[in-house]
Amino acid sequence: MKKLLFPIFAIVLLGWGSCDTLTAVQETVMEGMEGTAPLSENEIVGGLKQALEVGTGNAVGFLAKTNGYFNDPLVKIPFPAEAQRAADKLRQLGAGQLVDDFVVRMNRGAEQAAGSARPIFVNAIKAMTFQDARNILQGPDNAATNFFRDKTSAELYGKFSPVIERTLNEVNAAKLWGDITTQYNRIPLVTKVETDLTRYVTNKALDGLFLKLAGEEKKIRQDPAARVTDLLKRVFGSVGN
């Protein structure tokens, strides 16, 4: 009978986007687990919310530590593309270390700001309606990430921006940026660089946050080991022997 759990778990977990209705999930679980009470809608929604709490907590935790952004090539904040010619020119002039230090300090700003995302995500999860949960269950593989992007982006920007601005000043990234752009802008006939550093780092930090969150969402769907509570195991199934 335990072998029947695999199609159940496939329907619920991999089929967040393919499950017809929450009722169908309940019926499937009841058929595959003889003697076990069917899941209620509250349990299913509760399981989804727990999955999102785990996923968002992991994403924030990874990024909020030292080198969380800098050592991850998927989310590392690079030198501003529109000013790349400035970086290249400065390297030619022997000022490459200035550029490298600046990239490290930009990422430090993002890492220090990342922790402020946790309570915003928690509040979004608490405010989630049954219809929100249904839309995520029946939506595409990145439905939860899209939900958070829609519900939290503006508030996250408002929280990240001042933290990043303060951190860029504390680690002297703002001064380095001023040194870099000043040196470059003095070069005859170049197009002057006028990048808004705080806005650039904030937007890149949020892009990285949602990218990491999408990875956690996928993990919860596909990896049984990522389901770390009894309710998650019950709702999303467990692979038995």
ABEGO torsion letter per residue (X at the ends): XAAAAAAAAAAAAAAAAABABAAAAAAAAAAABBGBBBBBAAAAAAAAAAAAAAAAAAAAAAAABBGAAAABAAABBBBBAAAAAAAAAAAAAGAAAAAAAAAAAAAAAAAAAAAAAAAAAAAAAAABBAAAAAAAAABBAAAAAAAAAAAAAAAAAAAAAAAAAAAAAAAGAAAAAAAAAAAAAABBGBBBBABBAAAAAAAAAAAAAAAAAAAAAAAAAABAAABABAAAAAAAEBBBX
